[in-house]
Amino acid sequence: MRNLIQERLITSILGAEKPPPLAVPTGTGSIESGDLGTFIAGIITWTLAMLGVVFLCLILFAGFQYATAGGDNEKTKKALALIQNGVIGIIIIGFSYVIANTVLSAFITTP
């Protein structure tokens, strides 16, 4: 009851309206506009970020294999090939992000 009275006093003194109970606060990083282009851009950005995490984990796994190879040439070659493929994957993801961001910026208009 006390919180309700304080809330009413603050909103009446400041003249501010209380947001709806399910409103998303601004500045939380969530996308507030509902157009299709923004939704697709969010999906592409999220997907590329997850792929980056996967390739980073691949590089870490390959580094562990390289460290525990114990002088075995075959294991060392496999680990180095995995590291090389992981780095190439991260480079491709970086270029994909730049291309997707450039193409989608033509379709998404900001007010």
C-alpha positions in Angstrom: 0.0 0.0 0.0 2.8 2.4 0.9 4.6 1.7 -2.5 1.4 2.5 -4.3 1.0 5.8 -2.5 4.6 6.7 -3.1 4.3 5.8 -6.8 1.1 7.9 -7.2 2.8 10.9 -5.5 5.9 10.7 -7.6 3.9 10.4 -10.9 1.6 13.2 -9.9 4.4 15.5 -8.8 6.6 14.8 -11.8 3.7 14.6 -14.2 5.1 11.5 -15.7 2.9 8.6 -16.9 3.5 5.1 -15.6 4.5 2.7 -18.4 2.2 -0.3 -19.0 3.0 -3.3 -16.8 4.5 -5.4 -19.7 6.4 -2.6 -21.4 10.1 -3.1 -22.2 12.3 -0.4 -20.6 14.3 1.6 -23.0 18.0 1.0 -23.2 17.8 -2.7 -22.4 19.2 -3.7 -25.8 15.9 -5.2 -27.0 14.6 -4.2 -30.4 11.4 -2.2 -29.9 10.3 -1.7 -33.5 8.4 -4.5 -35.1 9.4 -4.4 -38.7 10.6 -7.5 -40.6 14.0 -6.0 -41.7 15.0 -5.4 -38.1 13.9 -8.9 -37.1 15.9 -10.5 -39.9 19.0 -8.4 -39.1 18.7 -9.5 -35.4 18.6 -13.2 -36.5 21.5 -12.8 -38.8 23.6 -11.0 -36.2 22.8 -13.6 -33.5 23.5 -16.5 -35.9 26.9 -15.1 -36.9 27.8 -14.4 -33.2 26.9 -18.0 -32.3 29.0 -19.3 -35.2 31.9 -17.2 -34.0 31.6 -18.8 -30.5 31.6 -22.2 -32.1 34.8 -21.5 -34.1 36.4 -20.0 -31.1 35.7 -23.2 -29.1 37.1 -25.2 -32.1 40.3 -23.3 -31.9 40.5 -23.8 -28.1 39.8 -27.5 -28.5 42.5 -27.8 -31.2 44.9 -25.9 -29.0 44.3 -28.4 -26.2 44.9 -31.3 -28.7 48.1 -29.6 -29.8 49.3 -29.2 -26.2 48.5 -32.8 -25.4 49.9 -34.3 -28.6 53.0 -35.5 -26.8 55.3 -35.2 -29.8 53.1 -37.4 -32.0 53.4 -35.9 -35.5 50.0 -37.1 -36.6 48.1 -35.6 -33.7 50.1 -32.4 -34.1 49.2 -32.1 -37.8 45.5 -32.7 -37.1 45.5 -30.1 -34.3 47.2 -27.5 -36.5 44.8 -28.2 -39.3 41.9 -27.6 -36.9 43.4 -24.4 -35.7 43.9 -23.2 -39.3 40.3 -24.1 -40.2 39.0 -22.3 -37.1 40.9 -19.1 -38.0 39.6 -19.3 -41.5 36.1 -19.8 -40.2 36.3 -16.7 -38.0 37.6 -14.6 -40.9 34.7 -15.8 -43.1 32.2 -14.9 -40.3 33.8 -11.5 -40.0 33.4 -10.8 -43.7 29.9 -12.2 -43.6 29.0 -9.8 -40.9 30.3 -6.8 -42.8 28.5 -7.9 -46.0 25.2 -8.6 -44.1 25.4 -5.3 -42.2 26.0 -3.4 -45.5 23.2 -5.1 -47.4 20.7 -4.9 -44.6 21.4 -1.3 -43.8 20.0 -0.5 -47.3 16.7 -2.2 -46.3 16.4 -1.0 -42.7 15.4 2.6 -42.4 15.9 4.3 -39.1 13.5 7.2 -38.3 
